[in-house]
Amino acid sequence: MIHHLLRAAILALAVQCFVGALGAQAPKELVWEVDYDAALAKAKKENRHVLLCMHKDKEIACTRMVALYDDADVKAKLAQFILVPSNLSTHTMQKHMVDGAEKDVCPHFRNVTCVDHVTNEAKIRQNLLKVTTVLVPHHILIDGDGKTLLARVYEMKKTAFLDWLDRARLATQGVTDATVDPQTK
């Protein structure tokens, strides 16, 4: 009898672990929102939060951060948020499948054009930051009203970025300790 109960408990735990692992799987591609204003509207409608990812070309820290977005663990956590890319630079567009059709897109943010992320940058500077100079890489978590919940400037290695994304998720749930960044307080 005890063996049957033990076996049932182990099986239940294995199923929980398997289902949990499935829920944390990374999407094949991240979905980057084309427009800052549309991302805010979507966040409000879906009761979600927006993660603004600000970068600059020829900044090695930005290059490494953008590459980190392709990591499976990072993708799984980024997928929780509505993602908005921003960068003032334009790039040589690349062909990429978006919504079942081949389109010319930015090589860094594969479902938006460079015009999109340049426009996002201008809107973020004007509407949210109200500055002309921005230190990058810069990640800002905002709600559907555009209120900043958490922000972090400078590069983060994978473990630090995953930790920051966990704190960002907690901040979306109103956990106030998560909003204090020990690196920038």
Secondary structure, 3 states (H helix, E strand, C coil): CHHHHHHHHHHHHHHHHHHHHHHCCCCCCCCECCCHHHHHHHHHHHCCCEEEEEECCCCHHHHHHHHHCCCHHHHHHHCCCEEEEEECCCCCCEEEEECCEEEEECCCCCCCCHHHHHHHHHHHHHHHHCCCCCCCCEEEEECCCCCEEEEEECCCCHHHHHHHHHHHHHHHCCCHHHHCCCCCC
